[in-house]
């Protein structure tokens, strides 16, 4: 197990699981219309994937230039994700949340709920 980490091969396994996760999430979204939209998923996965590539390069002794490139690419993907989120917030606000039942608002102490707040 220590060789898996020392050699950096663990990064390849994690990237494979990330790719499988992406496929499952995209298929689920296309079939049901629910879940994370592919446009929301890609920049986030790219940022994480490039960070993993930088880690794998560092663990395996890759030239520092490739590690720096992977880190810069991760930053670019992260900034693209932040920009996309900021634009969607400016245009239409945060994504809609599922409505909570009256009973759960009352138990949680939501000040907008009907009835008294717990502890009063």
Residue pairs with C-beta under 8 A, 6 or more apart in sequence:
3 9
4 10
4 13
5 59
6 59
7 59
7 60
8 55
8 56
8 57
8 58
8 59
8 60
10 59
11 52
11 53
11 55
11 56
11 59
12 56
14 52
15 49
15 52
15 53
18 45
18 48
18 49
18 52
22 41
22 42
22 45
25 35
25 36
25 38
25 41
26 38
26 41
28 34
28 35
29 35
29 36
29 37
29 38
39 84
40 84
43 77
43 78
43 80
43 81
43 84
44 77
44 81
46 73
46 74
46 77
47 74
47 75
47 77
47 78
47 81
48 74
49 74
50 70
50 71
50 73
50 74
50 77
51 70
51 71
51 74
53 70
54 67
54 70
54 71
54 74
56 62
57 63
57 66
57 67
57 70
58 67
88 95
100 108
100 110
102 113
102 114
105 112
105 113
105 114
106 113
106 114
106 115
107 118
109 117
109 118
109 119
111 117
